Amino acid sequence: MLRISRVWVATTLVASGGLLYAASWQRWAGACPWRGDQETQKCETRMDHLYDFLPPQEPWMPAGVAAQLAGASLLVLAVALLPLPWALTGRKPGLPSAVALLATVLIVVGVALAALRSGLEGVVVSPVGSNVTISLWVLVPPFLFARVAVLSRGWASSAAAVLLILASPLVASFTYAIGPWDARPWWEAISGLLTCGAGACVLVEAMRPPARRPDAGVEPAVVSGTRAVPWSAD
């Protein structure tokens, strides 16, 4: 059952990262090259926060279907979050952790639906709770991932949690999302690739054979009186 859960988490993380990469493509493709000269008028225009879609905020200008794809990415991420602690730590969360996890999932879903509706309607739709929900979406998930990283068993599980921290908006906003003019080109794609990397690490963990018990190779013994006599076929 644990292996199935890990495969599920790995698949949904890769899907979420892929959708976010596609959303970034909608914003930057044709305006800013992934590498090369980005100091063009067209690219500098797309760097403006006016085209941000995670989440859309006034003033806002849609860039293709980027907001819809980003909303779908967050919805899939929310699906991955529910079994994530168990998949990475091998143990079910206690009641306080389960409540915190559920609250995190609801926050992510709230922002996801707001982005999805904004893209579909062509105008900014704020999530329930407005700026409070957005702030919690930025701040809460990295702490959840950090706790999971501490409790994870095995390098692959720990690496997955660390990659999710790096993919979070909180880390991105202080590092690879900062551009020469507002947003850095393709920063959402970097976040998506980090999420895909986390999914790949979880898949590695799922494919690993279960650890053998230390006494797995010891032959059973037959107790005779007060002495343990090794079982023999004779």
N, C-alpha and C positions, 0 to 999 in steps of 0.2 A: 504493500500500500504506500509506503514511503517513497519507493522508486517511482510509482505512478504519479505521486504528487510532485516529485522533482521534475519529471518529464513535462508535466502540465505547466509548472512555473517557468521552466526553460522555454517552452514553446510560446507562452504568452509574453514573456519578456522580449523575445526576439521579434514577435509580431508588433509589440508596442514600439520598440526601437525602430523597426522598419517603417511604420506609419509616421513616426516623427521625422525620420529622414526624408520621407516623401513630402511632408509638410514643408520642410526646409527647402526642398527642391522647388516647390511652388513659389517661394519667396525670392530665391536667389538665382535660380537658373536663368540664363539669358541676360542677367544684369551684372552679376559678379562671378568671375571664374573662381574655381576652388583654389587654384594656384595661379600666380601671375599678377598682372597689373590690376589692382582693384581701385586705383585712384582715378576713376572715371566718373563723369557726372551721373550716369545711370546707376552705377554701383553706389555712389554716395547717397543718392536719393533713396535707395532701398535700405540703407543703413538707418534711416530715420525711424525712431520709435513709432512713428505713424503706422508702420507695417507690422508691428509686433502682434503676435496672435496667441501668446501664452502668458496670461489670457488677454483677449482684446480689451482695450480700455480707451475711453474717449481722450483725444480724437483718434479715429482709427480708419484705415483704408484697407479693405480686403486685398489679399494677394492670391488670386486664383481660389483654390479650395483648401488653402493652407489651414485655416481655422477648423474646417470640418475634419481634416486628417489629424490635426493635433488633438481635437476633442476625442476622436476615435482612439487615438494612441493612449490618452489618459484613461479612457474607459477600460481598455484592455489591461493597462497597468493596474487598475483597481482590482480586476479579476485575479491578477497574479499576486497581489498583496495579501489576499486572504490566507492562502496556504504557505506564504513565503517563510514565516518564522519556523514553522514545523519542517519545511523542506530543507532549510539551511542548518537548523540546530538539532533536528531529529527528535524534538520533544514538543508537545503541545503547549501553547502559552497558558499561563494561569489566568484567573479571572481579571485582575487589573490589566495585564498585558493584552488580553483579548478585547477588553473595553477600549483601550488606547488604539489597538489595531483597527477595530471597527470604526472608531471616530476618524482615523486617518483615511480609511477607505471612503467614508462618506464625504470627507473634504475633497478628496481627489475626484470623486464622482461629481460633486457640485461644480468644480472648476471645469471638468470635462464637458458637462452638459451646457454650461455657459458658453464655452468656446464653440461647441457644435451648433448651438442655436444661433450664435452670432454669425457664423459662417453661412448658415442656411437662410437667415433673414437679412443679411447684409448690413446689419446695424449692431452696435454693442449691446449684448444682453448680460447684465451682471449676475453673478451667482447668488444664491440665497446667502444672506449675510454680508454680501458685497465685499468691501475691502478687508473685513475681518477674516472671511473665508479665504481670500487670496493670500493674506499674510500667513495664516495657518498652513496653507498649502505650500508656501515657500519654506517655512520654519520646521514643521513637524516631521515630514518624511525622513529628512537626513538623520534625525535623532533615533527614529525607529530603525533605520538601516544600521546605524552605529551600534545600537544595542544588539541587533542580530549578529553583527560582525564579531562582537565580543563573545557571544555565546555559541558561535558557529563551530562545527567540528570539521576539521580538514581544511587544507589550503584553498581548495576550489570554492567551498562555501564562503570562506572569509573573503576571498577575492571578489566573489559575486556581490557581496554586501558593500565592499569598498567601491566597486565600480558604480553601484547604484547611488552611493553618496556623491561620487564625482559627476554623475549624470544629473543630479538634482539642480533645480533652479537656484537654490541658495549658493551652491559652489560656483555654478556657471556665472551668476551675476557679479561675482568678485574676481573672476578669472577669464575664461575663454569667451564669454559673451560680451566683454568690453571691447569696443571697436574704436577706431580713430574718429569716427563720427557716429555717436550713439551705439548701435549694435554691431558686433563683428559679423561679417559675412559667414554664413553656414554654421553658426554656433549651435543651432538646434540640431543640425545633422551630427555634430560631434556628440551631443547629448544622446541622440538616438543610437549612435554606434557604441557608446559606452554601455547603454542598456542592452544592446545585442550582445556585447561582450559578457555582461553579467549573466545573460541567458545561456551563453555557451559554457560558462563556468558551472552553472547549475546542472547542465546536461552532462558535463564531465563527472560531476559528483554522482549523478544518477547512474552512470555506466560503470562506476567503480564496483568491484565485487565487495560484498559485505565483509566486514572485519571478522576474522576467525577468533573464537574464544581461546584464551591461553591454554586451556586444558583440552582442546579439541583433539589433540593427537594421543592422549593418554588412553590406554586400553581399560575397559571396565574391569572391576575387580569383584570377586566373590568373597563375601565375609564368612570366614570359618572360625567360630569361637571368637577370639579376640584378635585374630590376625587377618589381614586383608590379603587374599591369595589371588594373584593374577589369573584371569580366565584362560583356560587352555583347551584346545580342541582334542587333546589326547583323552 
